[in-house]
């Protein structure tokens, strides 16, 4: 059964879903990469809902329809609210409500009241029962965001001096940024703190399924290298992730693509509570321009991930792109048995602001 709340948004269920805690209020892979890898303008694309950044950024890029799927219905409640806020409210009010800009709980609740009738009954019921998450600003409301806020506080106060971090965040050129990081932030305390705070023992309780499907021995090194690269090498004046973490909001004009676009020009958004593979199999063969998978492969057993890639190869048009990420790099990211369906192609050259480094894979459908 589907529910339609506006001409451009439809929501239904496919396969098995659950309503769990909101795990991700943001997507921590820079959607600029997916937008460059998949030519979505005028076409249909499909991928996981997660925190909504990538799905909504494809709408901003001109996709005629974005199909976003999540087994956790709470993630779609979140995406619905982002979508409704941006479509129904003046931009400044929407940015306050969702947590892209600082605000008060009272102002957020007033703005939520204006858009609540535009949500599906399931989403409105969920947000009505989670007003404390509204008070934080939905972009700050996931369990991952809670963990990252704690880690950021430790980084700011225990691993580097506040003065050194302010100097880094105020950099406006690459040389100044590297010097601020090397001389003031990348201290012995910083290196020891990363090893202590970010390892399988401390992180497994939050992400058990993830650790069941990766090489956990590589986790700490991947985290350390990725974080250091994000702070030292990625232009910090253009890194909305670090601005939000340390300054509590996005800077004007430095935000994920969907927040800089005109929502009135967006195409259709279809949300599914349920299974990503089932949603792909429900599509007509070759009916999608592309599919993005985030790092879903690291949350699935190898056989299930193979089935997911086969479903992508069926649903995406020949020559279309399938894009995914691995937090922990794999020597053979594309299973050999799928070589007749997909082939790895060059990745686009874009600035990747992701606060950690991912192995990015772009495949062409044969």
Phi, psi and omega in degrees: 000136181246157177231132181246125183253342181201162182304338187250002181229128176229142180225137178207182182245141175219120183073206185268136175222168177218165176243093183254186176298152174290112184275318185228119175264348174226163172257127187263015165254126182302116182294347177304327180294309180299321180296325179283330184280329183244121177279090189271346188304121180078002182241178180255137178228159184218143176185183182287144179293306182046229182279354173097343185303312185289315180301312182288331177290330173293325173298318179296333181276000174100013176299140178287329176209135172245125177254116183242133190231138174209134179292336178265108183299335179298328177295322178286329171302319180294313180297320177303315181295316177302314182298312183294319180299315183287329180279328191257336186253156167305148188305314182298319179294319180296317181296324175294311183302312188281349178098008175289333175233152181295149178198187176249161179298322180296313180297322180292319181292323177297315181291324176298319180301331180286331183256346184308319180295345180272355179272158170296161181301320181297315181292318180296318179299319182294313181291326176298331180270357183230050183294334178294329176289324174299319182299326179289336194094118186309328179292349179250010196261353182281161177295328176295319180295324176297317178294320181290327177296320178294315180297320180296320178298319178295317179298320184290319189255328186257338186251342176207162180281146176305324180296318180295321180290322176298320179297319179296313184291339180270359181297141179236008175210161189295319183296316179296320180296312181298319180294319179296322180288309185296320187269333186241332186257315186280066182265177176299321178298320179299311183295318179294321180297319179298316180294325184283318187275329189242087179211167183304325182295317183280331187262339183302320181302332179279328190224061185298315182297320178302311183290340177289344189239010178236171171275096187297337181294340181263357188297308185298317180294320178296318178298312184299311181297319182293316180294315180300319179295319181296321182280331186260321194251334180274130182309110189288334178291346181243015185255094184296334179298311183288328175300313181296320182295317187260335183250353174083003179194165173283149174281154179302128177078359179236087186212166173304151188307324185292336180277351179254005186256177177261103184299338180293343180263001183292152173279202185277143174244122177246121179252132174242129165273114180151215194261131183296316180296319179297320179295320177295317181292340177280347179280150173296144179304134177069018186269353181254145174285327181187172177220138173245144188237003184053222176250038181304327181299337179274357177253002184238148168299158186303319182295318180293324178292323175299318178297323179296317180292324176296320178295323176297314182298331179282317189277333183271140182296150175305133184088348177287173186244144171239126188235134173211173185229152170235125177292316174259115185302146177243140181296325179234082185294330176258116179306136186302325184290350180260009183295341177275350182253326185223150172221141181288134177238172182297143176278150177293149178269099180224160172285122181257108185275002183312133184290351170225159183272137175243152164280119183255133182236128174240125179239146173261138177281128182271000000 
